Amino acid sequence: MKILVTGGAGFIGSFLVDELVRRKHEVIIYDVLDKQVHIDGETPYYLNKKAEFVQADIRDYEKLKKTILENKIEVIYHLAA
């Protein structure tokens, strides 16, 4: 299954991504890497290497829509806040 996890670079999101990958799903992490959570703004070292990472803001409707449609996403876990 193709799954998008918004906020997937956060604490809860990253653990969800790990479990989804473990269960053999294709996962895309969609996260803006907000400075409040990711102080240095760098991609976290702990992100699952088997998941694709898209750095983008959930409020950017066109980017989100494009990501969903181009990747034929079937399920979205919305953890971005």
C-alpha positions in Angstrom: 0.0 0.0 0.0 1.2 3.6 -0.7 1.0 5.7 2.4 1.7 9.4 3.1 2.6 10.4 6.6 2.4 14.1 7.2 4.6 15.2 10.1 6.5 11.9 9.6 9.8 13.4 10.8 8.4 14.1 14.2 8.6 11.8 17.3 5.3 9.9 16.8 5.4 10.2 13.0 8.9 8.7 12.7 7.9 5.6 14.8 4.7 5.2 12.7 6.9 5.3 9.5 9.2 2.7 10.9 6.3 0.4 11.6 4.7 0.9 8.2 8.0 0.2 6.4 8.4 -2.9 8.6 5.0 -4.0 7.3 6.3 -3.6 3.7 4.3 -0.5 2.8 5.7 2.2 0.5 5.9 5.3 2.7 6.4 8.9 1.9 7.3 11.2 4.8 5.9 14.8 4.2 7.3 17.3 6.7 8.3 20.9 6.7 11.0 20.4 9.4 9.7 23.3 11.5 12.4 25.0 13.6 10.3 24.6 16.7 10.8 20.8 16.5 13.8 20.5 14.3 16.0 23.2 15.6 18.8 23.0 13.0 16.3 22.5 10.1 18.3 19.5 8.9 16.8 16.2 7.8 16.9 14.0 11.0 19.4 11.2 11.0 16.7 8.8 12.4 14.4 8.9 9.4 13.8 5.5 7.9 16.0 5.2 4.8 13.4 3.0 3.1 10.9 5.8 3.1 10.9 8.7 0.7 11.2 12.2 2.2 9.4 15.3 0.9 10.3 18.5 2.7 7.2 20.7 2.2 4.6 22.6 4.2 1.2 21.0 4.7 -0.4 24.4 4.0 1.0 24.3 0.4 -2.1 22.8 -1.2 -0.6 22.4 -4.7 2.5 20.6 -3.5 0.5 18.3 -1.3 -2.0 17.6 -4.1 0.9 16.9 -6.5 2.6 14.6 -4.1 -0.6 12.6 -3.5 -1.6 12.3 -7.1 1.9 11.6 -8.6 2.6 8.9 -6.0 -0.9 7.4 -6.2 -1.3 7.6 -2.4 -3.9 5.3 -1.0 -3.8 6.2 2.7 -2.8 9.4 4.6 -1.8 9.6 8.2 -2.1 13.2 9.1 0.2 14.0 12.0 1.4 17.5 11.0 0.4 20.2 13.4 
